[in-house]
């Protein structure tokens, strides 16, 4: 966490979206988020003037086995407790992938039910459940259908327009209009088309329509966080975060009004 806080502050960020720290995604396991360590982390956040915009989980609710879905709901509860302690308004969850032997309608219902149950259990914490546009349900329409079926006012969306674009061919303006007021957090990243594959690129050096994303967000009056996503854990060939993080911050200040 000291390294994360330092680079975020030095690069001019307003907040941090927590995902992996020390290669751990169940963050409640770490000393930085327990007892005196948690108190020290909160003090450091205050000292740096940083906000935790979202606590990301690895929760996936696509499992046919209700016991497996229940296990991930419990993980979501633990992460929501941490989010509340850090003053974060939401936790990110996935849908995510239709499993062998399952169908789309059943999987959608399992995801929606799990979101509803989790949202009800953590409501008293003041933390919402935010479903990322990802996997087999990456499309804006698919995500909106899940939220409608979940029927919870304590659920929202982490909109990743690049995921929507690659997985479902959603154009940014279309996705922004469909998801509208349900968008709670936005992931921004640039992509470069390499043959038939999209690859991560330093912001502004790719050909993903980032300007269109930003314009679409302004059109719907979005006021939340835009979170730079740089997935070096899964793409070790891309530049280091010490390069990519300040690069994005400069691009954002120069190009987004």
N, C-alpha and C positions, 0 to 999 in steps of 0.2 A: 504493500500500500504506500509506503513512503515514496517509492519510485513513480507510481501512478500519479500520486498527488502532485509531485514535483513537476513532471512533464506536462500535466494538464494545466497547472498554474502558469508555468513559464510560457506555454503556447497560447495563453489567453482564453482558455475554455471557461465556460460558466458552470459546467457540471460534468459528472461522470456517470455513465451507464455501466454498472458492474456486471461482469460475465465470469471470466476465469481470473482467479488471483492465485498465484503460486501453483498453477496448473490444477486448481480445485474449483469445481463448479457448485458443490454444496458448501457455500461460503460460511455457513454457521459452524462448520468444522474448524475454522481457522481461529487462531488466537487473536488476530486483528479484529474479530467480530464477536468476541466473548469477553465478559467481565471487564477487567481493567483495560484490556486491549481494545474493546469496543469504545470505551470512554475516551481512550487516547485517539482512536480513529476519528471519532466525532469532533474532538477538539481540533485535530489537524484540519479537518474539512472546514471548520469555522475559521481557523487561522488563515487558510488559503482562500476563503471566500467561495468555496465550491459547494455545489448541491449534488446529491445523488438523484438523478432523474428517473432511474428505473433500476430494479434489481432483477437481473435475468436468471431464469431457472432453466433447467434441462427437461422440465416436465413435458411429457408427451401423453396424450390421452387417446391414442388410436388403437389401444390394445383390446382385443376381443375379451380377454380375461378380466372380469370385474375386480379381482384381487390386485392385478397389476395396475389397473387404473386407480384403485384406492391407494396403492403405495405411492403413486405420483401425486395424488391429492394431498397426502400427508406431507410429502416433500414440499409441495407448494405452501402449505400452512407454515412450515418452519421457515421458509424463505420470506414469507409475508411478515412473520414476526420480526425478522431482521430488517426488512424494508421499513417497517413501522419505527423501529429503533433508530434507523438512519434518517427518518423523515422523508422517505421515498414514497411517492403516491401510488406506485403500481409495481406488480411483478409481471415479467414476460413469460408466457407459456407457448408451447407449440400445439398444433393439431395432431397428426402431422402427415403420416403415410399410410395408405390403405394396406393392411397386412394380408399375407397369403391366406386365401380362403374367405376373406371378408369382402364386403361390397361398400360402395361409396355411401349409400344412404345410412347403413348401419353405423359405419365409422363416423359419419357426421353427427349422428345422434349420440354416440358415446362421447365424442368431444364436447358437444353442447351440454350434455348432462354433467360431465366432469367440471366444466367451467362454472355451471350454475351452482353445483355443490360447493366448490372451492370458494366462489365469490360469497356465498352465504356464510361459510365458516369464518372468513376473514373480515367480514364487513365491519365488525366492532373495532378492528385495528385501524380502520380508515384507509385501507389499502385495496386497490382494485386489481382485477385480473385482466391482463392485456394479451390478446392473442396475436401472435406475429403471422403475417402473410408469408407462408412457408410451406414447402413440401407439396403434397398432392392437393392441398387446399390453399395454394398461394394466391390464387386469383381473388381480386377484390369482391366479386360477386359471391364466390364460395365462402369467403370469410364473413361477409355480411349475412349470408344465410345461416351460418353457425351461430352468430351472435343473436340473430332473431330467434332461432330455436332455443338458445340458452335462456333467453327472456330475462336477463338480469341487468338492472341499471348500474351494477357494479362491475361491468365488463366493458372493455374497449379494445382498440386495435393498436398494435405496433406495425405501422405501414412501412414495408420495405419495397419501394417501387421497382428496384432492380430485380428482386425476386419475382414480383408480379410480371415484369417485362419478360424475363427469361422463361419462367415456368408456364405462364398463361397468356403471353403476348398482350398483356394489359398495357395500354398507353397511359402515361402518368396522369394526364388530365381526366381520363376516364376513371381511373382508380380513385383519384381524389374526390371526384363527384359522388361515386358510389359509396365510399366509406364516410365521407363528410365529417360530421360531428363526432363520430365514434373514434376518430384518430386521436390517440393520446401521446404517441411518440413516433418519430420518423427516423428511419435509418437511411443515411446518405452514403453512397460510394460510387465511384466511377468505374466504368468497364470499357475494355477494348475488345473489339471483335477480331479474333485470331482464327481465320478460316471459318469454321462453323461453331467455334467455342468462344464464349465470353470470358475474359480474364480480368482480374482486378488491375486497375491502373491508378497511378497517382492522380489526385483530383484535378480535373481540367485537362488531363492528357489522354483521356479516353474518348469514346464517341457515344456514350450513354447520354440521353437528353436530360442532364441535370438541371439546366436552366428551365426546362419545361416543368420539372418537378417543383422547383422553387416558385415559379409563376403560379402553378396550380394550387400550391399551399396558400399563397397570398390571396388567390381568388376565393377560396373557401373560408378565409379569415382564420387560418390556423395560427395559434399563439404558443404552442408547446415547444419542446426541445427538438432540434434536429441533431441527431447523434451520428457522428462519423464512425463507420464500421470498417475495420481493417483486420481481416481474418488471417493473420500470419500463422496462427496455430494450425490451420488447415491448408495454408498455402505458403510453405516455408521459403519459396523462391522469391516472394515479393519483398520490397524494401523494408527495412526495420521500422518499428513504430517511432523511433527517435527522428526519423526522416518524414514519415507519412503524417504523423499527428500535427506537427507545426506547419507542414505544407498545406494540409486541409484548412487549418485555422486561417492562414493567410489568404487562401483562395476564397473562403467564405466571407471574410471581411471585405475583400475587394469586389466580390461579385454579387452578393446578396444584400439587398437594401431593405 
